Each structure stands twice: as C-alpha cells, then as structure tokens.
Amino acid sequence: MFPWYTASRRRFLQSAALASAGSLIPGFRNSVWAAAASPASIPLEEFDYGDVTLQSRLHEQQLHETHVLLMNLSEDSLLKPFRQMVGKPAPGEGLGGWYQYDPHNENYLFEIGFAPGCTFGQWISALARSYAIDRSPETREKVLRLNRLYAKTIGGGLFENTRFPAYSYDKLVCGLIDSHKYVGDPQAFAILDQTTDAALPHLPKKAVEHGEHWRSNPDVSYTWDESYTMPENLFLAYQRGAGDRYRALGIQYLHDTFYDRLAAGQNDLAGRHAYSHVNCLCSAMQAYLSLGSEKHLRAAKNGFDIVAAQSYATGGWGPDETLRATGSADVFESLTKIHSSFETPCGSYAHFKLTRYLLRVTRDSRYGDSMERVMYNTVLGSLPLQFDGRAFYYSDYNFHGRKVYHGQRWPCCSGTLPQVAADYRICTYFRDPQGVYVNLYIPSALRWTQGGSQVELKQKGEYPYDAHVQLEVTASQPVEFSLNLRIPAWAEKASIAVNGKRQEAQAGTFAQVQRQWTTGDRIDVDLPLMTRLEAIDAQHPETVALLVGPLVLFAIGEPQSAVTRAQLLAAKKVAPEIWHVETAGAVMKMMPFTAIEDQPYTTYLRVT
C-alpha cells in the first residue's frame, strides 16, 4: 500500500536529526549549519521528485512533450559536435541550429554553430530528473549510454573550439551531478573529473564579466561566456560527494566584486545580461548554503528585490535580455520598442531556482508568490519545443504582442525548458522536521513519512481559475505535524477550514495549522480572486495590467482605444479561461497566457 515507505522513512530520520545535530544535514559538511541551534534557522528541505505526483494537465503535458522529444533525439546527432570538436569520426545527421559545430560560421553567427553542444548537459539533467519522477528503465539506460558516449569525446577541444567554454562546462557539470544523484550513475563523478581536467586549461582563472576579453577572441561573441554562473553547480557537486576540489573551484569563481556591491544595497545589475546574472544570484545562495556567507545571502536577497522592482506584471524581467537602472523608464519604453521582453524558459529556470533557495532559507511567502506569478504568466504558457529545434524564447509584452518561435533552432531555451518541466514538483512542497509547507496550489499528491506514519496529502481544485483549494490527508496512523499553507499577498480575506471549522488567514504569510492528523482530515483553503491593476512603473500610472489572483489577463486582439480603470476592475469571467470587459465601444476579451495560442494580444492597457 505504501511502496515509498523505506526511502521516505530514511529521509525523515535524517531530517528529524537536524533539530539536534545540524552537522548531519546532507550536503552541508564543514559549514555554518553544523552550529545551527534551532530548526527554524535550518533551510527547508526539498522533497524528492518522486515524492510528488502532479495531476495538472498543463504541467504534465509540458513534461511529457519535452521528455518524449529528448528520448527520441538521435544519439549520434547529440554526440556529433563533441566528436567533431575533438577530431573524432562523427557519423549521423547534425541537429543544426546553435547545437551544430561549424568552425566557419562567421557569416551566420546566430543561426548555425553559435554554441555547439551547449544544451547536452541540460538535456542529461532533464532526463535524470524525469527518471527520478517515474523510474523508467528506458530513461535511465539512455542517460547511462549518453554519459559513456560523451566520456569518449572528452578533451581540450570541447572547450577550445567553442565561444562559451565556461557555459558548456557548467551545463555538463549539472548533467553529471544529476546523473549521479537521480540515476545513480556509478561513473558520473569519474566522468566529471575528466571533464574538469579537460576544461580548466581553457577557462579563465576567475569569474570574468559578460563582455570582458580574457582570451584571443575572433569576435565579440567570444566575450559572452558566463563563468560567473559556475559556482552554483560546483558547490552542488561538492555537496553531493564529488570532492573538495569542487568546493575550492566554487570559491574561486565567485563573482565577489559584483556580490560586494549588491550586498551593500547598490544596483549593480543595471546594464548586465539578465538571465545569467539572475542565475549568478543562485551561485550566491549556494555560497551561503555551502560556506555560511551572510554577505552572499544579502547579495541574493538585494538582487532579487532589485529585479522584482523592475519586473513586468507577469513576473518576467530583462527586456532585450538586459537588466535596468532603478527608476528608469526602460521597461515602459519596451512596450513599444521591442518584442523580446522576457527570455522565458531560461529566465524562468533561474527565477525558480532563486526563489526556491530564498524561500527555503527565509520561509518568506513572497518568494513563493513570485515563483507562482512567473509560472502561470510565462513559462507554463510557452509554445512546445519542436523536434526540428524550434523553441519558444521570448515572451512578448509589446502593445502588439504575439507568441512566436525563436528565429534560430536549438537555442539555450531548448535546454532549460525540459528542466523547468521536471522542476514544478520540487517547487510545490517543502518540509522541515516539524511538517510540510504547501507553496504552489497545483492538483497533486505528496507522499512522505512523518513520525513513523506514512502520509499522503492530496490537493484538488481548479485554482487559479477558482478560489477554492481542497487538501485531504491519508495517514497510516494518527500523527502530529504542522501544515503551512502559503497565503498570497494579494489574497485579502483568505480563509482556511479544517474539517469544516473556518478561520481567517493573513495574506502574505504561511498560515500554520498544527494538529494531530488522521485519515479523512480535510483542509479547505479559499483565496479570494479579486481583480486589481498594476502599473508598469510609478512614472506611468495610466499604463496598467489587469490581474485576477496570480493571473495576468491579456487583452486579445488590437488594444481598445478607450477603457477605464473601473471597467477593467469589473471584468467578468464568462468561460473557464475567458473574461470580458465591457467598454463604451465594445467587449474586450481577456485571457491568461496559458490559453493564448496564435492570437495577437497586449499585456498592458492605457486607461482613461
């Protein structure tokens, strides 16, 4: 009846020991956590991928589509650029696009050969995470086979013959450490060591900023590498047992001139490449988790606040892949000047990681609010990745927006989308020794062991289209634990009922329900979905987006010439994914991003 009992009990016993022995936290050896005195000071723990089952059509469809695509890619095609870069025979057809190796691509820089093999490590990571979800033998065999084929290509040419040796190395590290953790590949760390030995002579000796010259560069694109993002996966490699070498490398590549200014409260993000520098904040969080560095925690928290202050209502950020100065009009001006508003799969992947880290460390619900907003209004509505390499890259927040595929095949976002699709599970629930935190309201089931009782928490409902979320407990024996439910900051007059007894819940918190739970206990959460308006910035209060709960509602078709605040706030839901706004001239149709297909739309409206 409870086939997951043994593994879950082991994780419970490990986590229960944290309250009295912080040094036993898996992955935090020789760190500040050895001296942690109270459970509240210990980061929340993620559940394993296999502990959570999602029953949401949109989430599961995205995972299924990306997984099927990766499983069906030709292995010779996947290995072709690696074999070519080290001078080995390379049979099979190339994938084309960015993934292809072409040493003479100066005339078509962004079309073919821009970043040969760059997404391979991310695809291995996504497959490993997928295996952790469903334990498919075919998936595991594919990961093991690809790792061994890749190992035969390892050499300096992999990193000398690419614009982005640090970027490529970082993704390979991610794939190999995930292969070790989730697939149990016994050779993953040996392959990682070989990869590191081959890569280091071709990497800078420290973090080098985007746009800075550090080697002989045939053109400016060779300065766009991202060595400052590497520490996150290097620290993770150390934590998972790859050796002290990776802790030392993580420290070596910390971008501390950048972190120093952020930690002091300065906006050192302005003008920087958006995705990679938000990703860099994840390295700061790993420096905190691995080394106990409060400076790096301050840098990550301040960096998040700076990004949030210049975000669109969707939660997306970085128009034209560039972060902006505090208080500038750049984000407003992007509504008419560009269509490349938010680098969606890559940006969402970095955003989910950062908010997950910050939520685990601070237990502040606003990071869950931010994660939820980005999920529903950006990446969950991405166009599906195609077998010919077409990928959704930018969300378009222009007044005349559309969903379109990127102009080049197999770009970087084709690597992160499969990872995002697997990661929804580990964003939904967290735990500490005292109980569970429900972060995302997605139809799902969580299974774990608490105090010797095997527990299942089922979540049902049509949220975010309906205000009501229902949770039901099944337990092998009565057990006491705390259930912490995220109440979004916008959910005024939210309430929680346990077995019919209702109490109001404070918005912007995790509402805690502490009790002994038994099979059949039911929790009903009501999160009033009131309409509200959010201005693009303080200088342009007449340019607003309409939201209901966590959803931005997009106006379908050409924007109306005249609409008032009152008319927008009076929007009425007329179908599961359609709202109507009555204006003096016509009815304006509004839809969430996940429901939009090829219709023109606008994110922001000018109110009169």
BELCOR-V719598 format. One record per residue. N is the residue number from 1. RES is the residue in one small letter. SS is DSSP state (2 for helix, 1 for strand, 0 for the rest). OMEGA is omega in radians with two decimals (none if undefined). D_FIRST is the distance of its C-alpha to the first C-alpha in Angstrom with 2 decimals. Layout:
{{N:RES:SS:OMEGA:D_FIRST} {N:RES:SS:OMEGA:D_FIRST}}
This chain:
{{1:m:0:-3.13:0.00} {2:f:0:-3.06:3.82} {3:p:0:-3.10:6.12} {4:w:0:-2.97:8.94} {5:y:2:-3.00:9.23} {6:t:2:-3.12:12.26} {7:a:2:-3.11:14.38} {8:s:2:3.13:13.88} {9:r:2:3.12:14.83} {10:r:2:3.12:17.81} {11:r:2:3.13:18.98} {12:f:2:-3.13:18.74} {13:l:2:3.08:20.84} {14:q:2:-3.06:23.27} {15:s:2:3.13:23.74} {16:a:2:3.14:24.02} {17:a:2:-3.07:26.86} {18:l:2:-3.06:28.78} {19:a:2:-3.09:30.18} {20:s:0:-3.08:32.12} {21:a:0:-3.09:32.56} {22:g:2:-3.12:33.04} {23:s:2:-3.12:34.07} {24:l:2:3.14:30.51} {25:i:0:3.11:29.49} {26:p:0:3.06:28.44} {27:g:0:-3.14:31.28} {28:f:0:3.09:33.86} {29:r:0:3.07:35.74} {30:n:0:-3.13:39.43} {31:s:0:-3.13:39.16} {32:v:2:-3.06:39.96} {33:w:2:3.08:36.36} {34:a:2:-3.12:37.02} {35:a:2:-3.11:39.19} {36:a:0:-3.02:36.92} {37:a:0:-3.05:37.25} {38:s:0:3.13:34.90} {39:p:2:-3.10:31.42} {40:a:2:-3.14:33.08} {41:s:2:-3.12:35.25} {42:i:0:3.14:32.38} {43:p:0:3.01:31.22} {44:l:0:-3.12:27.93} {45:e:1:2.99:25.27} {46:e:1:2.92:23.81} {47:f:0:3.05:20.12} {48:d:0:3.12:19.29} {49:y:2:-3.08:19.57} {50:g:2:3.12:16.01} {51:d:2:-3.04:14.78} {52:v:1:3.03:16.34} {53:t:1:3.11:16.00} {54:l:1:3.07:19.27} {55:q:0:3.12:19.98} {56:s:0:-3.11:23.74} {57:r:2:-3.07:25.87} {58:l:2:-3.12:28.56} {59:h:2:-3.09:26.50} {60:e:2:3.09:24.40} {61:q:2:3.14:27.58} {62:q:2:3.11:29.40} {63:l:2:-3.11:26.74} {64:h:2:-3.10:26.53} {65:e:2:-3.12:30.34} {66:t:2:-3.13:31.06} {67:h:2:3.12:28.46} {68:v:2:3.14:29.80} {69:l:2:-3.11:33.29} {70:l:2:-3.13:32.72} {71:m:2:-3.06:31.04} {72:n:2:3.05:34.09} {73:l:0:3.14:36.85} {74:s:0:-3.14:39.07} {75:e:2:3.04:38.71} {76:d:2:3.11:42.47} {77:s:2:3.13:43.04} {78:l:2:-3.09:40.78} {79:l:2:-3.01:42.63} {80:k:2:-3.11:46.06} {81:p:2:3.11:47.36} {82:f:2:3.13:46.30} {83:r:2:-3.14:48.05} {84:q:2:-3.07:51.07} {85:m:2:3.10:51.40} {86:v:0:3.02:51.59} {87:g:0:3.11:53.86} {88:k:0:3.04:51.55} {89:p:0:-3.05:51.45} {90:a:0:-3.13:49.28} {91:p:0:3.06:48.53} {92:g:0:-3.13:46.89} {93:e:0:3.09:47.46} {94:g:0:3.10:47.27} {95:l:0:-3.10:45.03} {96:g:0:3.10:48.08} {97:g:2:-3.13:48.32} {98:w:2:-2.98:47.71} {99:y:2:-3.05:45.60} {100:q:0:3.01:48.50} {101:y:0:3.09:50.91} {102:d:0:-3.08:54.51} {103:p:0:-3.08:57.03} {104:h:0:-3.04:59.65} {105:n:0:-3.07:57.98} {106:e:2:-3.07:60.43} {107:n:2:3.12:61.45} {108:y:2:-2.97:57.97} {109:l:0:-3.02:56.30} {110:f:0:-3.06:53.38} {111:e:0:-3.07:52.80} {112:i:0:3.02:52.26} {113:g:0:-3.10:51.45} {114:f:0:-3.10:51.20} {115:a:0:-3.00:48.22} {116:p:0:3.09:47.49} {117:g:0:-2.93:43.92} {118:c:0:-3.07:43.16} {119:t:0:-3.08:39.70} {120:f:2:-3.12:38.39} {121:g:2:3.11:36.72} {122:q:2:3.12:35.11} {123:w:2:3.04:33.74} {124:i:2:3.10:32.31} {125:s:2:-3.12:30.74} {126:a:2:3.10:29.26} {127:l:2:3.12:27.86} {128:a:2:3.12:26.34} {129:r:2:3.08:24.70} {130:s:2:3.08:23.46} {131:y:2:3.11:21.92} {132:a:2:3.13:20.14} {133:i:2:-2.97:18.65} {134:d:2:3.09:17.48} {135:r:0:3.12:18.09} {136:s:0:3.12:20.45} {137:p:2:-3.13:22.38} {138:e:2:3.12:25.44} {139:t:2:3.13:25.56} {140:r:2:-3.13:25.41} {141:e:2:3.13:28.06} {142:k:2:3.12:30.24} {143:v:2:-3.13:30.18} {144:l:2:-3.12:31.05} {145:r:2:-3.14:33.74} {146:l:2:3.11:35.31} {147:n:2:-3.12:35.43} {148:r:2:3.05:37.26} {149:l:2:3.09:39.60} {150:y:2:-3.08:40.34} {151:a:2:3.14:41.03} {152:k:0:-3.12:43.85} {153:t:0:-3.01:45.60} {154:i:0:3.11:45.63} {155:g:0:-3.10:49.17} {156:g:0:-3.13:51.46} {157:g:2:3.11:52.17} {158:l:2:-3.04:48.77} {159:f:2:3.07:49.96} {160:e:2:-3.02:53.70} {161:n:0:3.08:53.55} {162:t:0:3.05:51.68} {163:r:0:-2.89:52.70} {164:f:0:-3.12:49.55} {165:p:2:-3.13:48.79} {166:a:2:3.11:47.02} {167:y:2:-3.12:44.92} {168:s:2:3.12:43.95} {169:y:2:-3.13:43.22} {170:d:2:-3.13:41.04} {171:k:2:3.08:38.83} {172:l:2:3.07:38.63} {173:v:2:-3.13:37.57} {174:c:2:-3.13:34.78} {175:g:2:-3.08:33.53} {176:l:2:3.13:33.75} {177:i:2:3.03:32.07} {178:d:2:3.07:29.17} {179:s:2:3.10:29.08} {180:h:2:-3.01:28.89} {181:k:2:-2.96:26.21} {182:y:2:-3.12:23.83} {183:v:2:-3.09:24.63} {184:g:0:3.12:25.60} {185:d:0:-3.08:28.98} {186:p:0:-3.13:30.80} {187:q:0:-3.00:34.14} {188:a:2:-3.10:33.67} {189:f:2:3.07:35.59} {190:a:2:3.09:38.35} {191:i:2:3.08:38.79} {192:l:2:3.12:38.84} {193:d:2:3.10:41.60} {194:q:2:3.13:43.59} {195:t:2:-3.13:43.25} {196:t:2:3.11:44.43} {197:d:2:-3.13:47.35} {198:a:2:-3.03:48.41} {199:a:2:-2.94:48.05} {200:l:2:3.12:49.74} {201:p:0:-3.08:53.31} {202:h:0:3.10:52.96} {203:l:0:3.02:51.54} {204:p:0:-3.10:53.62} {205:k:0:3.12:53.83} {206:k:0:3.09:52.49} {207:a:0:3.14:51.02} {208:v:0:-3.07:53.51} {209:e:0:3.05:53.64} {210:h:0:3.13:53.20} {211:g:0:3.14:56.67} {212:e:0:3.10:58.19} {213:h:0:3.07:59.80} {214:w:0:3.06:58.70} {215:r:0:3.11:59.48} {216:s:0:-3.02:61.77} {217:n:0:3.08:60.64} {218:p:0:3.09:61.98} {219:d:0:-3.01:61.11} {220:v:2:-3.12:59.65} {221:s:2:3.11:56.14} {222:y:2:3.09:55.87} {223:t:2:-3.06:55.90} {224:w:0:3.13:52.72} {225:d:0:-2.98:50.35} {226:e:0:-3.12:47.76} {227:s:2:-3.11:47.86} {228:y:2:3.08:47.23} {229:t:2:-2.98:43.60} {230:m:0:-3.02:42.72} {231:p:2:-3.10:41.92} {232:e:2:-3.10:38.50} {233:n:2:3.06:37.03} {234:l:2:3.07:39.23} {235:f:2:3.10:37.87} {236:l:2:3.08:34.29} {237:a:2:3.09:35.23} {238:y:2:-3.10:36.51} {239:q:2:-3.10:33.48} {240:r:0:3.00:31.18} {241:g:0:-3.12:33.41} {242:a:0:3.07:36.01} {243:g:0:-3.10:38.83} {244:d:2:3.12:41.42} {245:r:2:-3.04:43.43} {246:y:2:2.98:41.23} {247:r:2:3.13:41.59} {248:a:2:3.11:45.35} {249:l:2:3.08:45.34} {250:g:2:3.11:43.36} {251:i:2:-3.10:46.10} {252:q:2:-3.04:48.83} {253:y:0:3.04:47.84} {254:l:0:-3.07:47.29} {255:h:0:-2.90:49.63} {256:d:2:3.04:51.08} {257:t:2:3.08:54.24} {258:f:2:-3.11:52.04} {259:y:2:-3.13:49.64} {260:d:2:-3.12:52.60} {261:r:2:3.09:54.01} {262:l:2:-3.13:50.72} {263:a:2:3.12:50.02} {264:a:0:3.09:53.47} {265:g:0:3.14:52.65} {266:q:0:3.06:54.67} {267:n:0:3.11:53.58} {268:d:0:3.11:53.67} {269:l:0:-3.04:51.50} {270:a:0:3.11:54.35} {271:g:0:-3.08:55.36} {272:r:0:3.10:52.55} {273:h:1:-2.90:50.17} {274:a:2:-3.03:47.36} {275:y:2:-3.02:44.07} {276:s:2:-3.13:44.87} {277:h:2:2.95:46.07} {278:v:2:3.03:43.03} {279:n:2:3.11:41.09} {280:c:2:3.07:43.50} {281:l:2:3.05:42.35} {282:c:2:3.04:38.89} {283:s:2:3.06:40.74} {284:a:2:3.12:42.27} {285:m:2:3.10:38.85} {286:q:2:3.03:37.82} {287:a:2:3.06:41.13} {288:y:2:-3.07:40.18} {289:l:2:-3.08:36.68} {290:s:2:-3.03:38.00} {291:l:2:-3.09:41.43} {292:g:0:-3.05:41.28} {293:s:0:3.12:44.15} {294:e:2:3.11:44.80} {295:k:2:-3.11:47.34} {296:h:2:3.04:44.80} {297:l:2:3.10:42.52} {298:r:2:3.14:45.59} {299:a:2:-3.13:46.43} {300:a:2:3.14:43.03} {301:k:2:3.12:43.03} {302:n:2:3.11:46.62} {303:g:2:3.09:46.06} {304:f:2:-3.12:43.22} {305:d:2:3.14:45.52} {306:i:2:3.12:48.34} {307:v:2:-3.13:46.23} {308:a:2:-3.10:44.80} {309:a:2:-3.14:48.37} {310:q:0:-3.12:49.42} {311:s:0:2.97:46.36} {312:y:0:3.11:46.45} {313:a:0:3.12:44.71} {314:t:0:-2.98:41.89} {315:g:0:3.10:41.24} {316:g:0:-3.05:42.73} {317:w:0:3.02:45.60} {318:g:0:3.06:48.24} {319:p:2:-3.06:50.52} {320:d:2:3.08:51.87} {321:e:2:-3.11:49.44} {322:t:1:3.04:51.59} {323:l:0:-2.90:50.94} {324:r:0:3.10:53.76} {325:a:0:3.11:56.05} {326:t:0:3.08:55.23} {327:g:0:-3.12:56.95} {328:s:0:3.11:58.08} {329:a:0:-3.01:58.35} {330:d:2:-3.10:56.74} {331:v:2:3.06:53.47} {332:f:2:-3.10:55.50} {333:e:2:3.13:57.83} {334:s:2:-3.11:54.98} {335:l:2:3.12:54.42} {336:t:2:-2.98:57.63} {337:k:2:-3.01:58.18} {338:i:0:3.02:55.03} {339:h:0:-3.13:51.91} {340:s:0:-2.95:49.98} {341:s:0:-3.07:48.53} {342:f:1:3.09:45.18} {343:e:1:-2.72:43.84} {344:t:2:-3.12:40.49} {345:p:2:3.13:37.74} {346:c:2:-3.13:39.30} {347:g:2:3.13:40.19} {348:s:2:3.12:36.77} {349:y:2:3.10:35.13} {350:a:2:-3.11:37.51} {351:h:2:3.12:37.15} {352:f:2:3.13:33.35} {353:k:2:-3.09:33.59} {354:l:2:-3.13:36.38} {355:t:2:3.08:34.89} {356:r:2:3.09:31.54} {357:y:2:-3.06:33.49} {358:l:2:3.09:35.65} {359:l:2:-3.13:32.89} {360:r:2:-3.06:31.00} {361:v:2:-3.02:34.26} {362:t:2:-3.03:35.86} {363:r:0:3.14:33.03} {364:d:0:-3.04:35.54} {365:s:2:-3.09:34.11} {366:r:2:3.08:37.04} {367:y:2:3.02:35.60} {368:g:2:3.07:32.51} {369:d:2:-3.10:34.99} {370:s:2:3.10:36.84} {371:m:2:-3.13:33.83} {372:e:2:-3.12:32.79} {373:r:2:3.13:36.38} {374:v:2:-3.11:36.70} {375:m:2:-3.03:33.41} {376:y:2:-3.01:34.26} {377:n:2:-3.14:37.99} {378:t:0:-2.87:38.22} {379:v:2:3.14:35.71} {380:l:2:3.08:33.23} {381:g:2:3.12:36.28} {382:s:0:2.95:37.48} {383:l:0:-3.07:38.68} {384:p:0:3.05:36.36} {385:l:0:-3.06:37.28} {386:q:0:-3.10:39.13} {387:f:0:3.10:39.38} {388:d:0:3.07:43.10} {389:g:0:3.07:42.46} {390:r:0:-3.05:43.29} {391:a:0:3.02:41.45} {392:f:1:-3.03:41.50} {393:y:0:-3.07:43.32} {394:y:1:2.79:45.09} {395:s:1:-3.01:44.30} {396:d:0:-3.14:47.64} {397:y:0:3.04:48.78} {398:n:0:3.08:52.34} {399:f:0:3.09:53.89} {400:h:0:-3.02:53.72} {401:g:1:3.02:50.25} {402:r:0:2.95:48.23} {403:k:0:3.13:45.09} {404:v:0:3.02:46.32} {405:y:1:3.10:45.28} {406:h:0:-3.09:46.87} {407:g:0:-3.14:50.08} {408:q:0:-3.09:48.99} {409:r:0:3.11:46.11} {410:w:0:3.06:43.28} {411:p:0:-3.10:44.22} {412:c:0:-3.10:42.33} {413:c:2:3.03:40.13} {414:s:2:3.07:38.69} {415:g:2:-3.06:37.15} {416:t:2:-3.11:35.68} {417:l:2:3.10:34.24} {418:p:2:3.08:31.40} {419:q:2:3.09:30.62} {420:v:2:-3.08:30.69} {421:a:2:3.09:28.35} {422:a:2:-2.96:25.67} {423:d:2:3.11:26.42} {424:y:2:-3.10:25.71} {425:r:2:-3.05:22.18} {426:i:2:3.03:23.53} {427:c:2:-2.95:26.10} {428:t:2:-3.10:23.84} {429:y:1:3.00:22.30} {430:f:1:-3.13:23.54} {431:r:1:2.86:22.90} {432:d:1:-3.10:24.85} {433:p:0:-3.10:24.02} {434:q:0:-3.11:24.46} {435:g:1:-2.94:22.13} {436:v:1:3.01:21.77} {437:y:1:3.07:24.51} {438:v:1:-3.04:24.08} {439:n:0:-3.13:26.85} {440:l:0:3.12:26.60} {441:y:0:-3.13:25.78} {442:i:0:3.07:24.01} {443:p:0:-2.95:21.38} {444:s:1:3.02:18.23} {445:a:1:3.09:14.85} {446:l:1:3.10:14.67} {447:r:1:3.12:11.78} {448:w:1:3.10:13.06} {449:t:1:-3.12:13.42} {450:q:1:3.08:16.30} {451:g:0:3.14:17.95} {452:g:0:3.13:15.11} {453:s:1:3.07:12.81} {454:q:1:-2.95:9.92} {455:v:1:2.99:11.43} {456:e:1:3.07:11.42} {457:l:1:3.13:14.96} {458:k:1:-3.14:15.79} {459:q:1:-3.10:19.43} {460:k:1:3.05:21.43} {461:g:1:3.14:25.14} {462:e:0:3.08:28.15} {463:y:0:0.17:29.47} {464:p:0:3.10:32.02} {465:y:0:3.09:33.55} {466:d:0:-3.02:32.48} {467:a:0:-2.97:32.69} {468:h:1:3.04:29.54} {469:v:1:3.13:26.13} {470:q:1:3.06:23.20} {471:l:1:-3.12:20.24} {472:e:1:-3.06:17.43} {473:v:1:2.90:15.23} {474:t:1:-3.10:11.76} {475:a:1:3.14:11.43} {476:s:0:3.04:9.69} {477:q:0:3.13:13.41} {478:p:0:-3.09:16.69} {479:v:1:3.10:17.93} {480:e:1:3.01:21.20} {481:f:1:3.11:21.77} {482:s:1:3.04:24.16} {483:l:1:-3.06:23.44} {484:n:1:-3.00:26.40} {485:l:1:-3.13:27.23} {486:r:1:3.05:29.96} {487:i:1:-3.05:32.82} {488:p:0:-3.11:35.12} {489:a:0:-3.13:38.80} {490:w:0:-2.98:39.86} {491:a:0:3.09:37.61} {492:e:0:-3.13:40.22} {493:k:0:3.01:39.28} {494:a:1:3.13:35.55} {495:s:1:3.13:33.47} {496:i:1:3.07:30.02} {497:a:1:3.05:28.72} {498:v:1:-3.09:25.96} {499:n:0:3.05:25.14} {500:g:0:3.14:28.51} {501:k:1:-2.96:30.61} {502:r:1:3.05:32.28} {503:q:1:3.09:34.14} {504:e:1:3.14:36.09} {505:a:1:-3.07:34.85} {506:q:0:3.10:37.35} {507:a:0:3.09:37.70} {508:g:0:-3.13:37.53} {509:t:1:2.80:35.04} {510:f:1:3.11:31.46} {511:a:1:-3.06:31.02} {512:q:1:3.01:29.03} {513:v:1:-3.10:26.98} {514:q:1:-3.13:26.35} {515:r:1:2.97:24.59} {516:q:1:-3.08:21.83} {517:w:1:3.08:18.89} {518:t:0:3.12:16.62} {519:t:0:3.13:14.22} {520:g:0:3.07:16.61} {521:d:0:-3.06:19.15} {522:r:1:3.10:20.98} {523:i:1:3.09:23.37} {524:d:1:-3.14:26.10} {525:v:1:3.08:28.28} {526:d:1:-3.10:31.63} {527:l:0:-3.05:33.62} {528:p:0:-3.07:36.99} {529:l:0:3.14:37.95} {530:m:0:3.05:41.68} {531:t:1:3.09:44.01} {532:r:1:-3.14:45.98} {533:l:1:3.05:48.39} {534:e:1:3.13:48.49} {535:a:1:3.12:51.76} {536:i:0:3.02:51.93} {537:d:0:-3.07:53.79} {538:a:0:-3.10:56.07} {539:q:0:-3.08:59.20} {540:h:0:-3.08:58.17} {541:p:0:-3.13:56.73} {542:e:0:3.12:57.65} {543:t:1:-2.93:55.20} {544:v:1:2.95:51.77} {545:a:1:3.10:48.26} {546:l:1:3.12:46.45} {547:l:1:2.95:42.93} {548:v:1:-2.98:40.47} {549:g:0:3.13:37.61} {550:p:0:-3.02:36.66} {551:l:1:2.85:38.12} {552:v:1:3.05:41.60} {553:l:1:-3.07:43.13} {554:f:1:3.10:45.38} {555:a:1:-3.08:48.49} {556:i:1:-3.09:48.52} {557:g:0:3.12:51.87} {558:e:0:-3.10:54.96} {559:p:0:3.10:55.07} {560:q:0:-3.11:56.89} {561:s:0:-3.09:60.32} {562:a:0:3.06:60.02} {563:v:0:-3.10:57.07} {564:t:0:3.06:56.98} {565:r:2:-3.10:54.47} {566:a:2:3.13:54.23} {567:q:2:3.11:53.53} {568:l:2:-3.11:50.69} {569:l:2:3.12:49.15} {570:a:0:-3.14:49.35} {571:a:0:-3.10:47.16} {572:k:1:3.09:45.24} {573:k:1:-3.08:41.96} {574:v:1:3.10:42.76} {575:a:1:-3.07:39.73} {576:p:0:-3.11:36.25} {577:e:0:-3.11:37.82} {578:i:1:3.01:41.51} {579:w:1:3.06:43.78} {580:h:1:3.03:47.47} {581:v:1:3.14:50.26} {582:e:1:3.07:53.48} {583:t:0:-3.13:56.54} {584:a:0:-3.05:60.19} {585:g:0:-3.03:60.37} {586:a:0:3.02:57.07} {587:v:1:3.13:53.35} {588:m:1:3.13:51.49} {589:k:1:-3.12:48.08} {590:m:1:-3.13:45.49} {591:m:1:3.02:42.14} {592:p:0:-3.06:39.53} {593:f:2:-3.10:39.57} {594:t:2:-3.11:36.36} {595:a:2:-3.10:38.07} {596:i:0:3.08:41.32} {597:e:0:-3.12:42.05} {598:d:0:-3.12:45.69} {599:q:0:2.95:47.45} {600:p:0:-3.09:49.90} {601:y:1:2.98:48.92} {602:t:1:-3.12:50.02} {603:t:0:-3.08:48.01} {604:y:0:3.11:50.87} {605:l:1:3.05:53.46} {606:r:1:-3.10:56.88} {607:v:0:3.13:57.32} {608:t:0:none:60.67}}
